[in-house]
């Protein structure tokens, strides 16, 4: 959470247009983040929390796009990003070859 808060502060000073998401494992959300101190931190600093259930995901954020390198989340992390308000044009399914991405509804690169 500490790194998230530092990064959030830096973004607020340099690029207000970006939204920062706090991705947490389900057991962390059910544990420390459900305690009063965790609820306070989330309320104050983490208004965009994404809870995931398996630590088997790899997403890079570059050029204002979410590059999903690996995704073993049931239903797919792309759907969670869409539900969080990220447009499909900003999501790259990088685990597919470029040729396949060119024919998807998501960003190719």
Secondary structure, DSSP 8 states (H G I E B T S, - for coil): -HHHHHHHHHHHHH-TT----EEEEHHHHHTGGGSHHHHHHHHHH-SSEEEES-S-EEEEEETTEEEEEEE-STT-HHHHHHHTT--GGGEE-TTS-HHHHTTSSSB--
